[in-house]
């Protein structure tokens, strides 16, 4: 189970090409941001995009770059499809989790494991903004610059802190979608994902989220 959680944190949580931005300052109107984010979440039924992921490992002193496609369908149907440099698939749907490649796949019941439920809540909550409502599990800092909102979450649970120190989420001010995410582990390792070529509310076949 620890191996599975490590894979999920490694694969799932933001980019490789970062456009120069002005410095972030404390957010001026947090309640307005939350309200706009909630409105976006209510009207966004599907998201599809490409992503570029960087994994930095201190022990290797280098970055591992991966690419792939991402799909989200309301509610809590998620598909991460890694295409380069290897193929790997993660699907979360109907409280079930599938991980694996063309040769080996594993299916887990999210209801049977509280940690997996927490991971699922973290993933979907980052996408639809619901994680900002969860003050019991995370302390939250809000900031912004001229083009983006930045939210930093720090887990309160000691168990989660053993694997995850912070989650950073960048929201595009134009449409309130997530443009980048960064997961900082308990050490100095981190994973960043940049979401590009985003499409909202397009038709996504239900088969994309089928777990056999």
N, C-alpha and C positions, 0 to 999 in steps of 0.2 A: 504493500500500500504506500509506503514512503517513496518507493521508486515511481509509482504512478503520479503522486503529488509533485515530485520533482520534475517529471516530464511535463505535467500541466503547467507548472509555473515557468518552466523553461520555454515552452512553446507558446503559451497563450498571453502572457502579459509582457515600446512604442517607438527617430527615423534616421535613415542613412544620409539623406540630403536635407539639411536644415537651412531654410532661408533666414537671412539675418533679420533679427527682430529687435525692437526697442526693449529696454529693460522692463521687467514686470514690477508692478506696484500693487499694494493692497487694493482689493476690489472695492469700488466705491459703493455699489448697491448690490449686496449679496441677494437680497430677497427678489429683486428684479431679475437677476440672473437665474435664480431657481425657478421663477415663474415662467420665464421664456423657455427654459430647458424642459419644464413639464409640458408646455404647449407643443414643443417640437416632438417630444416623446409620444404624446397623444395622437399626433397626426402622422407619425412615421411608422408604417406597418412593415416595411422591408428595407434592408440596406444591403447593397452588394458593392464590393470594391476589390482592388488589388492591395497587397501590402508588402512592405519590405521590412524585414526584422534583422536587428543586430543583437547578438549575444556577446557580451564582453566577459571573459573569464580572466581573473587576475593571475591564476596559475599559468595561463598560456600567454598572457600579455598581448592578446590579439582579439579581434572581433570576428565572429562567425556570422556571415550574412546569409539569410534565407529569404525566399520569395514565395508568394502564393496568392490564393484568392480567399475571400471571406464573404459569407452570407449570413444575414440575420433576418428572421421572420417572427413577427409578433405572435405569441409571446414566448420568449425563451427557447426559440429554435435557432441553433447556432451551428455553423459549419466552417471549420478552418481546414483548408486544403493546401498543404505545402507541396510545391512543385520543383523547387530548386534550393540547394544542390541535391536534395533527396525528396522522395515522395512520402508524405505522412498525412494522416487524416484524423481529425477530431470532430465528432458530431455530438451535440447535446440536444435531446428532444424527449418530451414526455417523461421527465425525471429519469432518463437513461443516458449513459455516456458510452460512446464508442471511440476507441483509439486504435491506431495500427496502420499497417501498410498493405500492399497487395497480397503479401504472404501470411501475415499474422495479424489478427484483429481480436480485441477484447471488448466485452460489453459489461458495464457495471450498473447497478441499481443505485441511483443517488439517494433514494429514501433510506437505504440501509447504512449510510455512512454520513455522519454529521460534517466531517471535514470536506468530503466531496460536495455536500450541499453548500458549504461555505464558499468553496471554489466556484461553484456554479453561480451563486449569488454575486460573487465578485465580478465574474466575467459579464453576466447579463446586466448587472447594475452599472458597470462602467459604460456599457453601450447605450442603455436607455436612461441613464441619469438617476435611477432609483437608489444607487449607492449613497447619494448625498443625503438621503433621508435616514440613513442608518448611523446615527450618532452614538449608539451604544457600542458598536463594533469598531468604529474608527473616529479618530480626531481629525478634523478637516481644516485646512488653510485655503483661503481664496485669494487669487491675485489676477491681474490682467495687464495687457499692453494695448497697443492700438489695433491689433488684429485678432488677438486670442484671449480667451479666459484660461487660467491655469488653476487646477484643483489638486492639492496634495493631501493624500490620505495616509494616516499612520495607524496601524492596527493596535487595538487595546489588549487583545488576547495574548497572553504569554506564549501560548502554543503556536499561534500564527506568527508572532514575532521571531520565533526560531527559524522561520523560513523567509519571511517577508518583512522588510523594514519600512518601505514606503511605496506608494503607487502615485505616479504623477499622470494627470490626464489633461491634455490640451483640447479645448473646444474652439472651433472656428466661429468667430463672431458673426459671420455672414449667415450661417444656417444652424448653428449650435450643434453640429455633428462633431464627433471625436476625430481630430486630425492626427494626433499622436498619443501614445501611451508609453510609460516607462515604469518598469518594476525593478526596485532596488532590493536585493536580497540581504540577509542578515550580515553578510560580509560586504565586500565591495563589488561583487559580481552584479551585473544588471542586464536587463533585456529591454530593448526599445523597439517599438513598431510604428511605422509611418503608414497611414491609410491614404491611398491615392485612387484617382479615377472613381470616386464615389457616385453611386446612383441610388436614389431614394424612391421608394414606392413603385418599383417595377415588379413584374410578375416573376416569382421564383417558384418553380415546380416543387411540390411537396416531397417528391422523391429525393431532393437534395438532403433532406433531414431524416430519411428512412433508416432505421437501425434494424438489421436482420439478425 
